[in-house]
Amino acid sequence: MFQKIIKRDGRTVEFNIERIATAIYKSAKAVGGQDYHTSMELSKDVVSYLSKKDIKLPSVEEIQDAVEKTLIETGHAKTAKEYILYRAERTRIREKNTHLMKIYEGLTFKDSSENDTKRENANIDGDTAMGTMLKYGSEGAKQFYTTHVLNRSHSNAHENGDIHIHDLDFLTLTTTCCQIDLEKLFAKGFSTGHGFLREPNDISSYSALTCIAIQSNQNDQHGGQSIPNFDYALSKGVSKTYARLYRQNLEKAIMLLCEFDDAEIFVKNMMSDIKNKFNLVPELSADSAYQDKEAEFLKENFGTVNALKIQDFVLKKALAETDRACYQAMESLVHNLNTMHSRAGAQIPFSSINYGMDTSSEGRMIIKNILLATEKGLGNEETPIFPIHIFKVKEGINYNSSDPNYDLFKLACRVSAKRLFPNFSFIDASFNASFYKGTPETEVAYMGCRTRVMANKYDPSREIVSGRGNLSFTSVNLPRIAIKNERNIEDFFYELDIKTELVIDQLLERFEIQCNKKSKNFPFLMGQGIWLDSDKLKPEDSIREVIRHGTLTVGFIGLAEALKALTGSHHGESADAQELGLKIISRMREKTDEAAKRYKLNFSLIATPAEGLSGRFVRMDRKKYGEIPGVTDREYYTNSFHIPVHYNITAFDKIRLEAPYHELTNGGHITYVEMNGDPSNNLEAFESVIKAMKEAGIGYGSINHPVDRDPECGYTGVIGEVCPKCKRSESADIPFERIRRITGYLVGTVNRFNDAKKAEESQRVKHMDASSERKMEIL
């Protein structure tokens, strides 16, 4: 018998027959065997076989081949099969380890310009120390989960490119996103783990604590943080600020009329009387009950003429100072959310704010000033990247010229035409209107790129936005199913059902992993009662019941390419393709609805916001099936149900064709229109596009257009090769900043885009000319 063997890395080590016996025994045990003695006897047969072949120094592979042969020839077929599977799995893990080391090598020694992995998320600077460290952890975690945690069928489907498990690196750690109810959070005060923060009493404090809440919650989740009631929640800060400034100015005004020695004491006593007698607070609204009571008091003490002068002065002064304070607070919020970091300093919080429906004087002041602060830009007038703004549009509130907030809708259009934000959501869309009960918590809000959480199969009485979010989502590779089934529609739907059920099963598996977490694992999200019903939990309690309020979401990518593979045309080219496209997405929605009913969980369907995925799937499919015209011949698959970005189509037709998919994708959706030139020069056309979206039944939409900036002179607008203001030509040392949208959020430079998204951005056609004075045909 030989004494040594050769390991896979070339080392020579002592031979140990018990290792062979143990491997055989484990395989036998997996199929019901319990006899270690037989395993040892079979090991001796393996050694005998190798000796007969005159192998003096066998390799590990030669020994394993001999084990397989011996097991089969001695009638242990089931054990042999299990051993072969075990061997294959170990081989896969070894290969993955090698693959991981190659990834680490690229992360370590290559700049992001040479390494697509560093540019998977354009919101992270992969060239920084913390950005690179984040990718080390991310790539290592993905491998661990695929080889040691995931069900084998799920990990195989993910690695083969049939499905994509989003945010796989956070599989066992946390959930995706949440809609934070600031009113509830601020009313009681909160802690970030390093001391208690009391309820804010000034709009500047409201602004600062909003940023802290977003940043703190971001560290508990891997996805975005949304404020669904931004105008309503922060209007409380305006009220408190106005009341304080009003009283300060009233005291000053009265002091000017009291020219005697004890005036200061007299005024302070008078102010105390006013505060205690009325038991009312100065309000911003013109018909405030406080004003009438105060007028009577002032007339009694100073006469009618002086009373009117005092009130006129105080009202104007307090209003102007409150408005200025509100603007400064909103400016501070925009600056903070573009400079403060989370996740070990590697990423700005992925924040979004929803507003537009509050018609109170305080709410209108918030809406106006957050828009003005965004329009102004950052310190050197750069376009803010965050927060993502979502302006809620509704008839009777801000849509028509007679509506109380119509002026703010027009301002929102003006700001979006300059800064790309806000995006626009439509409360009157049938699938949003059905939830609206006239209260802020029933106004559908969107999160960041497109996520939407509203229906609640777990608890139908809690169909609200606050305190809820997405738990996880996984996408189906539609083009691959189409390519495999070679224009056989029936077979396509059969396999689509299988893949959708596979994703539902995988989401359930991930849900069970998440359910095993405890409240203490989420010190802010659960510990501070951000998530719905989490305030009922103790630190050691399971989060199972409360996260049932969240959504488990099935996504999809490449509908256009799938239709091209199935019919020869995509839905922008053919009415038949559009009909088939709607049938495909309807089928997926039916499957998620069935799952929601079956499990009493909020399964939903999302129009996937693919960033890195758009290139991953097509690379794998091109390698597997070759280059197919209109399907795998570009560097990316088209996002979700969108008409391909390179296809020449009018804005109206794109909106009309994409609108029906919004109702089907209850987990989230968005439609974009590309405008050429500077839309600030034609706000009428800009507004008409937004109104076209509303009338067509779009749920969430936005307009893309170039936003360039010359860092030398500060000019912001559309810049070609030469700056229109200072006539400077672009140089490698001082390039122009090119702000573009990627899957829903903005990035300050296209250099952060991954290769697929760079290709996609460069091929986007314009759906209308922003510089044209011609009204859109839909009007």
C-alpha positions as a printed Julia matrix, in Angstrom:
779×3 Matrix{Float64}:
   0.0     0.0     0.0
   1.24    3.51   -0.86
   2.3     5.86    1.92
   1.68    9.31    0.43
  -0.71   11.09   -1.98
  -0.56   14.27   -4.08
  -2.99   17.06   -3.09
  -4.62   19.32   -5.71
  -2.19   22.13   -4.94
   0.78   19.84   -5.65
   1.74   19.14   -2.04
   2.65   15.58   -1.0
   1.02   14.47    2.27
   0.65   11.29    4.33
  -2.02    8.87    3.09
  -4.89    8.14    5.52
  -7.32    5.39    4.51
  -9.83    6.55    7.11
 -10.5     9.69    5.07
 -11.71    7.51    2.19
 -13.81    5.43    4.58
 -15.37    8.55    6.11
 -16.27    9.97    2.69
 -17.92    6.69    1.67
 -19.73    6.42    5.0
 -21.16    9.98    4.7
 -22.42    9.21    1.2
 -23.96    5.92    2.36
 -25.53    7.61    5.37
 -27.18   10.16    3.09
 -29.13    7.34    1.42
 -29.92    5.41    4.61
 -26.75    3.4     5.25
 -25.32    3.0     8.78
 -22.45    0.49    8.43
 -19.01    2.09    8.88
 -17.35   -1.34    8.73
 -18.56   -1.81    5.14
 -17.21    1.63    4.29
 -13.78    0.65    5.59
 -13.84   -2.61    3.6
 -14.74   -0.67    0.45
 -11.85    1.72    1.16
  -9.47   -1.26    1.19
 -10.91   -2.28   -2.21
 -10.1     1.21   -3.49
  -6.5     0.92   -2.3
  -6.25   -2.57   -3.84
  -7.54   -1.28   -7.18
  -4.95    1.51   -7.25
  -2.17   -0.88   -6.26
  -3.06   -3.26   -9.11
  -2.7    -0.34  -11.5
   0.81    0.1   -10.1
   0.11    3.67   -8.94
   2.81    4.45   -6.39
   1.87    8.08   -5.63
  -1.83    8.65   -6.44
  -3.45   12.07   -6.74
  -6.66   13.05   -4.98
  -8.5    12.91   -8.3
  -7.24    9.38   -9.0
  -8.41    8.24   -5.57
 -11.85    9.76   -6.09
 -12.17    8.13   -9.51
 -11.29    4.8    -7.89
 -13.93    5.31   -5.18
 -16.65    5.91   -7.8
 -15.6     2.83   -9.8
 -15.43    0.61   -6.71
 -18.84    1.68   -5.42
 -20.52    1.05   -8.76
 -18.84   -2.31   -9.37
 -19.67   -3.6    -5.87
 -23.39   -2.81   -6.22
 -23.55    0.39   -4.15
 -25.17    2.48   -6.9
 -27.11    4.83   -4.59
 -24.03    5.52   -2.5
 -22.02    6.07   -5.7
 -24.57    8.62   -6.94
 -24.47   10.52   -3.66
 -20.64   10.44   -3.68
 -20.57   11.8    -7.25
 -22.93   14.63   -6.28
 -20.86   15.42   -3.2
 -17.67   15.44   -5.3
 -19.26   17.75   -7.88
 -20.42   20.13   -5.16
 -16.94   20.26   -3.61
 -15.48   20.95   -7.04
 -17.94   23.79   -7.53
 -17.01   25.31   -4.17
 -13.28   25.09   -4.99
 -13.87   26.76   -8.33
 -15.89   29.47   -6.67
 -13.06   30.08   -4.21
 -10.7    30.53   -7.12
 -13.23   32.8    -8.82
 -13.6    34.87   -5.65
  -9.85   35.35   -5.41
  -9.82   36.65   -9.0
 -12.6    39.08   -8.11
 -10.63   40.25   -5.08
  -7.55   40.66   -7.24
  -9.47   42.93   -9.6
 -10.95   44.94   -6.74
  -7.5    45.37   -5.21
  -5.32   46.2    -8.19
  -7.65   47.81  -10.75
  -9.3    51.22  -10.86
 -13.07   51.31  -11.28
 -12.58   52.45  -14.89
 -11.08   49.01  -15.58
 -13.31   46.99  -13.26
 -17.06   46.66  -13.88
 -17.63   45.08  -10.46
 -16.59   48.34   -8.8
 -19.27   50.1   -10.84
 -22.17   47.74  -10.08
 -23.81   50.46   -8.01
 -23.24   53.95   -9.37
 -24.03   55.44   -5.96
 -20.81   53.93   -4.57
 -17.32   55.2    -5.4
 -15.47   51.91   -5.87
 -12.07   53.62   -5.87
 -12.34   54.73   -2.24
 -11.1    52.61    0.64
 -14.58   52.06    2.08
 -16.11   51.55   -1.36
 -13.61   48.78   -2.1
 -14.03   47.25    1.35
 -17.8    47.18    0.82
 -17.25   45.21   -2.39
 -14.88   42.77   -0.64
 -17.61   41.97    1.85
 -20.32   41.91   -0.79
 -18.57   39.47   -3.13
 -17.49   37.17   -0.3
 -21.0    37.11    1.17
 -22.53   36.24   -2.21
 -20.28   33.23   -2.56
 -20.95   32.02    0.98
 -24.69   32.22    0.48
 -24.72   30.46   -2.91
 -22.55   27.58   -1.68
 -23.67   27.17    1.94
 -27.06   28.79    2.56
 -29.33   28.85   -0.49
 -31.42   25.91   -1.59
 -29.41   24.29   -4.4
 -32.15   24.78   -7.0
 -32.29   28.5    -6.16
 -28.53   29.03   -6.19
 -28.2    27.1    -9.47
 -30.95   29.18  -11.11
 -29.26   32.37   -9.92
 -25.77   31.36  -11.02
 -27.02   30.02  -14.35
 -28.78   33.3   -15.12
 -32.37   32.02  -15.12
 -33.2    34.31  -12.2
 -31.41   37.03  -10.29
 -31.6    37.28   -6.49
 -31.19   40.99   -5.83
 -28.97   42.13   -2.97
 -27.81   38.56   -2.44
 -24.98   39.85   -0.26
 -27.57   40.81    2.39
 -29.48   37.5     2.19
 -29.32   36.59    5.89
 -28.9    40.1     7.28
 -31.79   42.45    6.64
 -34.68   43.65    4.46
 -34.78   46.09    1.56
 -36.52   49.41    2.28
 -39.02   51.27    4.43
 -41.39   54.23    4.39
 -40.61   56.25    7.53
 -43.47   57.99    9.35
 -41.72   61.12   10.64
 -44.78   62.37   12.5
 -44.86   59.26   14.66
 -41.09   59.2    15.12
 -40.77   62.87   16.07
 -43.82   62.92   18.36
 -42.09   60.73   20.93
 -38.49   61.57   20.16
 -36.01   58.83   19.34
 -32.56   57.4    19.94
 -29.86   56.5    17.44
 -28.06   54.39   20.02
 -25.93   57.21   21.43
 -28.39   59.3    23.38
 -32.02   60.36   23.15
 -33.19   63.09   20.77
 -36.29   64.88   22.01
 -39.18   66.06   19.86
 -37.98   68.92   17.6
 -39.4    72.39   18.16
 -38.12   74.3    15.15
 -38.1    73.69   11.4
 -34.3    73.57   11.39
 -34.4    70.75   13.96
 -37.07   68.95   11.97
 -34.79   69.1     8.94
 -31.72   67.88   10.82
 -33.58   65.01   12.5
 -35.11   63.96    9.18
 -31.61   63.43    7.82
 -30.54   61.58   10.96
 -33.59   59.3    10.76
 -32.86   58.49    7.11
 -29.18   57.84    7.79
 -29.9    55.7    10.87
 -32.49   53.56    9.13
 -30.21   53.16    6.11
 -27.73   51.38    8.35
 -30.39   48.79    9.22
 -31.44   48.04    5.62
 -29.79   47.52    2.25
 -32.34   49.48    0.17
 -33.73   52.98    0.05
 -35.35   55.11    2.74
 -38.52   56.98    1.87
 -40.49   59.69    3.61
 -44.08   59.23    2.35
 -45.52   62.26    4.21
 -42.72   64.82    3.93
 -44.91   67.93    3.61
 -47.39   66.88    6.3
 -44.7    65.83    8.79
 -42.43   68.86    8.42
 -45.32   71.31    8.4
 -45.42   70.79   12.18
 -41.95   72.31   12.31
 -43.15   75.33   10.37
 -46.03   75.8    12.82
 -43.73   75.76   15.82
 -41.23   78.09   14.17
 -43.94   80.55   13.17
 -45.44   80.59   16.67
 -42.03   81.31   18.19
 -41.13   84.04   15.7
 -44.57   85.6    15.95
 -44.28   85.96   19.72
 -40.76   87.35   19.42
 -41.88   89.98   16.94
 -45.02   90.77   18.94
 -42.88   91.41   22.0
 -40.61   93.72   19.97
 -43.56   95.62   18.55
 -45.2    96.14   21.95
 -41.86   97.19   23.45
 -41.61  100.03   20.93
 -44.89  101.45   22.23
 -43.92  101.23   25.9
 -41.52  104.09   26.64
 -41.27  103.98   30.44
 -38.79  102.63   32.99
 -40.43   99.3    33.76
 -41.39   98.64   30.12
 -39.47   95.39   29.88
 -41.19   93.86   32.9
 -44.55   95.22   31.75
 -44.16   93.7    28.26
 -43.1    90.33   29.61
 -46.15   90.27   31.88
 -48.34   91.26   28.96
 -46.89   88.49   26.79
 -47.55   86.05   29.6
 -51.14   87.25   29.8
 -51.6    86.79   26.07
 -50.23   83.27   26.2
 -52.27   82.22   29.23
 -55.53   84.02   28.49
 -56.06   82.82   24.96
 -54.83   79.26   25.4
 -54.18   79.48   21.64
 -51.08   79.39   19.48
 -50.34   81.85   16.63
 -51.1    80.09   13.34
 -49.87   80.72    9.84
 -53.35   80.53    8.34
 -55.02   83.86    7.63
 -58.26   83.02    9.47
 -56.55   82.08   12.73
 -58.79   82.24   15.82
 -55.75   83.5    17.71
 -55.62   86.71   15.65
 -59.13   87.77   16.63
 -58.49   87.28   20.35
 -55.16   89.05   20.12
 -56.71   92.0    18.27
 -59.26   92.5    21.07
 -56.52   92.41   23.7
 -54.31   94.88   21.84
 -57.19   97.3    21.22
 -57.98   97.32   24.94
 -54.37   98.19   25.81
 -53.17  100.32   22.88
 -56.22  101.48   20.94
 -57.55  100.37   17.59
 -55.0   102.18   15.37
 -51.96  100.9    17.24
 -53.43   97.4    17.52
 -53.83   97.19   13.75
 -50.3    98.5    13.2
 -48.85   95.98   15.63
 -50.66   93.05   14.05
 -49.82   94.1    10.51
 -46.13   94.47   11.37
 -45.95   91.2    13.32
 -47.81   89.15   10.72
 -45.58   90.31    7.86
 -42.38   90.02    9.87
 -43.13   86.57   11.31
 -44.23   85.24    7.94
 -41.08   86.5     6.18
 -38.78   85.17    8.89
 -40.54   81.79    8.98
 -40.33   81.51    5.22
 -36.61   82.31    5.33
 -36.05   79.8     8.15
 -37.98   77.18    6.21
 -35.89   77.74    3.09
 -32.67   77.5     5.09
 -33.88   74.27    6.7
 -34.75   72.75    3.32
 -31.43   73.91    1.91
 -29.7    72.26    4.86
 -31.64   69.03    4.28
 -30.6    68.9     0.62
 -26.98   69.6     1.49
 -26.92   67.02    4.29
 -28.44   64.24    2.21
 -25.77   64.78   -0.43
 -22.84   64.78    1.99
 -23.61   62.52    4.95
 -22.69   58.85    4.59
 -23.86   55.45    5.76
 -22.6    51.86    5.38
 -19.1    52.44    6.71
 -18.82   55.74    4.87
 -19.08   54.15    1.43
 -22.45   55.44    0.31
 -24.78   58.42    0.59
 -28.15   57.32    2.03
 -30.52   56.3    -0.75
 -33.26   58.71    0.21
 -36.57   59.78   -1.32
 -39.3    62.18   -0.22
 -42.96   62.34   -1.3
 -44.93   65.58   -1.15
 -47.42   67.84   -2.94
 -50.8    67.07   -1.32
 -50.73   69.2     1.85
 -52.79   72.34    1.15
 -52.24   73.95    4.56
 -50.2    77.17    4.66
 -47.45   75.34    6.54
 -47.42   72.38    4.15
 -47.35   74.68    1.12
 -44.37   76.51    2.6
 -42.5    73.21    2.96
 -43.29   72.17   -0.62
 -42.32   75.54   -2.04
 -39.01   75.76   -0.2
 -37.83   72.19   -0.78
 -38.38   72.83   -4.49
 -36.6    76.19   -4.4
 -33.66   74.76   -2.45
 -33.36   71.95   -5.01
 -33.59   74.41   -7.87
 -30.8    76.51   -6.34
 -28.53   73.45   -6.12
 -25.61   72.76   -3.84
 -22.8    75.08   -2.78
 -21.51   75.7    -6.29
 -24.97   75.21   -7.8
 -24.37   71.53   -8.57
 -27.47   69.42   -9.16
 -28.34   67.49   -5.97
 -28.28   63.71   -6.43
 -30.42   62.98   -3.37
 -33.07   62.96   -2.1
 -35.16   61.59   -4.93
 -38.2    63.88   -5.03
 -41.66   62.52   -5.83
 -44.38   65.12   -6.38
 -47.85   63.64   -5.88
 -50.32   64.82   -8.51
 -54.08   64.82   -7.92
 -57.09   66.57   -9.37
 -58.68   68.89   -6.84
 -55.33   69.39   -5.12
 -52.73   70.52   -7.66
 -53.57   69.34  -11.2
 -55.9    72.04  -12.54
 -55.39   75.79  -12.55
 -58.2    76.21  -10.01
 -56.64   73.75   -7.55
 -55.05   75.19   -4.36
 -51.59   73.72   -5.02
 -51.54   74.19   -8.79
 -48.85   76.87   -8.44
 -46.67   74.31   -6.66
 -47.25   71.76   -9.44
 -46.01   74.34  -11.95
 -43.02   75.07   -9.73
 -42.31   71.32   -9.54
 -42.29   71.17  -13.35
 -39.9    74.12  -13.49
 -37.5    72.56  -10.99
 -37.65   69.14  -12.64
 -36.9    70.76  -16.0
 -33.68   72.1   -14.5
 -32.65   69.43  -11.97
 -34.37   66.18  -13.2
 -36.26   66.0    -9.88
 -38.99   65.83   -8.82
 -40.46   62.75  -10.44
 -44.26   62.61  -10.51
 -46.69   60.1    -9.01
 -50.37   60.09   -9.83
 -52.86   59.51   -7.02
 -55.76   59.41   -9.5
 -54.43   56.35  -11.35
 -57.12   53.71  -10.77
 -54.76   51.34   -8.93
 -53.67   54.19   -6.61
 -57.06   55.87   -6.24
 -58.64   52.65   -4.98
 -56.59   52.95   -1.75
 -57.05   56.69   -1.18
 -59.34   57.51    1.77
 -58.55   61.21    2.0
 -55.79   60.79    4.59
 -51.99   61.08    4.17
 -51.34   57.44    5.09
 -53.61   56.28    2.23
 -51.84   58.38   -0.41
 -49.76   55.94   -2.42
 -46.08   56.86   -2.08
 -43.18   55.58   -4.15
 -39.71   54.72   -2.96
 -36.69   55.82   -4.94
 -36.39   54.04   -8.25
 -40.0    52.8    -8.31
 -40.91   50.55   -5.36
 -44.57   50.71   -4.3
 -46.05   49.13   -1.14
 -49.78   49.57   -0.53
 -52.03   46.46   -0.53
 -51.88   44.32    2.61
 -53.06   40.72    2.26
 -51.74   39.93    5.73
 -53.88   42.64    7.34
 -56.35   44.31    4.92
 -57.26   46.85    7.6
 -53.72   48.27    7.39
 -53.51   49.23    3.71
 -51.33   52.24    4.45
 -47.9    53.46    3.36
 -46.31   54.3     6.71
 -44.0    51.83    8.42
 -43.94   49.36    5.55
 -41.54   48.43    2.78
 -40.17   45.69    0.56
 -38.55   42.65    2.18
 -36.74   41.3    -0.9
 -37.14   40.8    -4.63
 -35.91   38.44   -7.32
 -36.14   38.85  -11.09
 -36.87   36.46  -13.95
 -34.8    36.48  -17.16
 -37.61   36.78  -19.73
 -35.39   36.81  -22.88
 -33.81   33.48  -21.94
 -37.19   31.76  -21.64
 -38.15   33.18  -25.03
 -34.87   32.14  -26.7
 -35.11   28.58  -25.33
 -38.68   28.09  -26.59
 -38.02   29.31  -30.15
 -41.3    31.14  -30.84
 -43.42   28.45  -29.22
 -45.76   30.64  -27.16
 -47.39   27.75  -25.3
 -44.04   26.36  -24.17
 -42.9    29.87  -23.25
 -45.83   30.3   -20.83
 -45.3    26.83  -19.4
 -41.68   27.65  -18.53
 -42.6    31.17  -17.38
 -44.95   29.61  -14.82
 -42.17   27.31  -13.6
 -39.67   30.15  -13.22
 -42.18   32.41  -11.5
 -43.06   29.65   -9.03
 -39.34   29.06   -8.47
 -38.89   32.73   -7.58
 -41.9    32.65   -5.24
 -40.39   29.6    -3.54
 -37.03   31.36   -3.23
 -38.66   34.48   -1.76
 -40.42   32.3     0.81
 -37.09   30.72    1.73
 -35.53   34.16    2.19
 -38.58   35.28    4.17
 -38.03   32.42    6.61
 -34.41   33.49    7.03
 -35.53   37.06    7.73
 -38.16   35.83   10.2
 -35.42   34.3    12.33
 -33.96   37.72   13.03
 -34.78   39.48   16.3
 -35.86   43.0    17.03
 -32.43   43.76   18.54
 -30.81   43.05   15.14
 -32.46   46.26   13.85
 -31.84   48.85   16.59
 -33.4    51.72   14.66
 -35.86   50.1    12.24
 -37.46   47.96   14.95
 -36.02   49.45   18.13
 -37.42   52.91   17.42
 -40.73   51.64   16.06
 -40.16   52.68   12.46
 -41.58   49.44   11.03
 -45.31   48.93   11.5
 -46.14   47.24   14.84
 -42.45   46.91   15.77
 -43.05   49.14   18.79
 -44.78   46.12   20.35
 -41.61   44.02   20.22
 -39.03   43.42   22.92
 -35.33   43.14   21.94
 -35.32   39.33   21.96
 -38.63   38.96   20.09
 -38.77   37.49   16.59
 -39.75   39.95   13.85
 -41.82   37.31   12.0
 -45.27   38.76   12.56
 -44.42   42.41   11.93
 -42.5    41.89    8.69
 -45.55   40.18    7.23
 -46.71   43.75    6.53
 -43.89   44.02    3.96
 -43.78   42.81    0.35
 -42.09   39.85   -1.33
 -41.63   40.87   -4.92
 -41.16   39.06   -8.21
 -39.43   41.11  -10.9
 -38.64   40.75  -14.58
 -36.29   42.18  -17.14
 -36.15   42.32  -20.93
 -39.79   42.11  -22.0
 -38.85   43.85  -25.26
 -36.1    41.34  -26.09
 -38.37   38.42  -25.09
 -41.06   39.66  -27.48
 -38.44   40.08  -30.21
 -37.33   36.47  -29.73
 -40.92   35.18  -29.7
 -42.49   37.25  -32.5
 -39.74   39.12  -34.32
 -41.03   42.47  -32.99
 -41.12   44.25  -29.65
 -44.17   46.03  -28.27
 -43.12   49.39  -29.68
 -43.13   47.93  -33.2
 -46.23   45.74  -33.26
 -49.73   45.72  -31.79
 -49.61   41.92  -31.68
 -46.37   42.08  -29.68
 -47.98   44.58  -27.29
 -50.92   42.22  -26.81
 -48.55   39.33  -26.07
 -46.47   41.51  -23.75
 -49.53   42.35  -21.66
 -50.46   38.66  -21.53
 -46.97   37.76  -20.28
 -46.95   40.33  -17.49
 -50.58   39.55  -16.64
 -49.61   35.9   -16.24
 -46.84   36.82  -13.81
 -49.24   39.07  -11.88
 -51.77   36.23  -11.66
 -49.08   33.99  -10.16
 -48.08   36.58   -7.54
 -51.73   37.23   -6.67
 -52.28   33.49   -6.22
 -49.24   33.29   -3.94
 -50.45   36.28   -1.9
 -53.81   34.59   -1.38
 -52.25   31.19   -0.66
 -49.71   32.33    1.91
 -51.44   35.49    3.25
 -48.27   37.38    2.39
 -47.85   40.46    0.22
 -46.44   38.96   -2.95
 -46.29   41.57   -5.69
 -44.87   42.11   -9.17
 -42.28   44.81   -9.85
 -40.95   46.27  -13.08
 -37.33   45.57  -12.11
 -34.97   48.58  -11.83
 -32.03   46.67  -13.32
 -28.61   48.3   -13.01
 -25.87   45.66  -12.93
 -28.4    43.0   -13.94
 -29.08   44.52  -17.37
 -25.57   43.56  -18.46
 -25.23   40.33  -16.48
 -28.12   38.47  -18.09
 -27.27   39.43  -21.67
 -23.6    38.48  -21.27
 -24.6    35.04  -20.06
 -27.23   34.56  -22.77
 -24.92   35.71  -25.57
 -22.31   33.22  -24.42
 -24.92   30.44  -24.23
 -27.01   31.14  -27.34
 -24.84   33.38  -29.49
 -25.6    36.83  -30.86
 -29.28   37.06  -31.82
 -30.34   40.26  -33.65
 -32.6    42.41  -31.53
 -32.15   40.13  -28.53
 -28.54   39.56  -27.44
 -26.74   41.94  -29.83
 -26.44   44.86  -27.39
 -24.61   45.26  -24.07
 -27.82   45.33  -22.05
 -31.36   44.03  -21.78
 -34.1    46.65  -21.63
 -35.39   47.41  -18.15
 -38.68   45.72  -17.26
 -41.55   46.58  -19.67
 -39.93   49.65  -21.23
 -39.85   50.27  -24.95
 -36.15   49.86  -25.91
 -34.26   53.09  -25.32
 -32.79   52.97  -28.83
 -36.18   52.72  -30.55
 -37.46   55.89  -32.21
 -40.93   56.59  -30.8
 -42.9    59.7   -29.83
 -43.39   60.64  -26.21
 -47.14   60.16  -26.53
 -46.83   56.65  -28.01
 -44.31   55.56  -25.39
 -46.59   56.74  -22.59
 -49.63   55.09  -24.19
 -47.91   51.73  -24.69
 -46.25   51.54  -21.27
 -49.24   52.77  -19.23
 -51.15   49.43  -19.08
 -48.14   47.73  -17.49
 -48.3    50.1   -14.49
 -51.57   48.6   -13.29
 -50.11   45.1   -13.59
 -46.9    45.85  -11.68
 -48.3    46.55   -8.23
 -44.85   46.23   -6.62
 -43.47   49.22   -8.51
 -43.06   50.8   -11.93
 -41.93   53.95  -13.73
 -42.13   55.42  -17.22
 -39.54   57.83  -18.62
 -39.67   60.22  -21.53
 -36.44   61.54  -23.04
 -36.34   65.23  -24.0
 -33.64   66.81  -26.11
 -32.15   70.18  -25.24
 -33.02   72.32  -22.21
 -36.71   71.85  -21.22
 -36.51   74.95  -19.04
 -36.99   76.87  -22.27
 -40.35   75.21  -22.89
 -42.1    74.52  -19.58
 -45.46   74.32  -21.33
 -44.3    71.24  -23.25
 -42.78   69.79  -20.08
 -46.05   70.15  -18.18
 -47.97   68.64  -21.09
 -45.87   65.47  -20.89
 -46.6    65.09  -17.17
 -50.3    65.63  -17.81
 -50.2    63.08  -20.64
 -48.84   60.54  -18.16
 -51.67   61.28  -15.73
 -54.38   61.0   -18.38
 -52.94   57.74  -19.74
 -53.06   56.02  -16.33
 -49.37   56.09  -15.49
 -48.64   55.54  -11.79
 -45.16   57.03  -11.59
 -43.25   58.88  -14.27
 -40.46   61.28  -15.02
 -38.72   63.18  -17.79
 -35.07   62.65  -18.62
 -33.03   65.39  -20.21
 -29.38   66.46  -20.24
 -28.14   68.27  -17.13
 -24.56   69.4   -17.63
 -22.38   71.71  -15.57
 -19.1    73.48  -16.13
 -17.2    73.35  -12.8
 -15.07   76.3   -13.92
 -17.75   78.95  -14.4
 -20.68   77.16  -12.73
 -22.95   77.19  -15.81
 -25.72   74.56  -15.57
 -27.71   73.53  -18.63
 -26.99   71.69  -21.85
 -23.31   71.75  -22.79
 -21.9    70.36  -26.02
 -18.16   70.49  -26.57
 -17.95   74.17  -25.51
 -19.5    75.86  -22.47
 -22.1    78.42  -23.66
 -21.2    80.81  -20.82
 -17.4    80.95  -20.65
 -16.67   79.34  -24.06
 -14.28   76.86  -22.43
 -13.68   73.56  -24.2
 -13.86   70.35  -22.2
 -10.51   68.93  -21.12
  -9.34   65.71  -19.49
  -8.15   67.67  -16.45
 -11.41   69.58  -15.97
 -14.24   67.66  -17.66
 -17.81   68.89  -17.77
 -20.11   67.23  -15.25
 -22.78   65.17  -17.0
 -25.7    64.37  -14.67
 -27.78   61.45  -15.96
 -30.47   59.21  -14.5
 -29.74   55.52  -13.93
 -32.7    53.23  -13.09
 -34.42   56.02  -11.18
 -31.73   57.93   -9.33
 -29.12   60.44  -10.49
 -25.37   60.03  -10.77
 -22.97   62.96  -10.95
 -20.8    61.37  -13.63
 -21.46   58.69  -16.23
 -18.0    57.32  -15.37
 -19.68   55.63  -12.38
 -22.04   53.73  -14.71
 -21.2    50.08  -15.36
 -20.43   49.06  -18.95
 -24.0    47.97  -19.74
 -25.51   51.2   -18.44
 -22.92   53.3   -20.25
 -23.95   51.6   -23.48
 -27.63   52.02  -22.71
 -27.28   55.72  -21.86
 -25.36   56.42  -25.05
 -28.11   54.83  -27.16
 -31.11   56.62  -25.66
 -33.13   58.36  -28.36
 -35.09   61.53  -27.67
 -38.87   61.29  -27.7
 -39.44   65.0   -28.16
 -37.52   68.21  -28.78
 -37.52   70.33  -25.62
 -36.53   73.46  -27.53
 -39.5    73.22  -29.89
 -42.33   75.66  -29.34
 -44.79   73.24  -30.99
 -47.26   71.82  -28.51
 -47.44   68.06  -28.19
 -50.01   66.36  -30.39
 -51.87   65.06  -27.33
 -53.0    68.58  -26.49
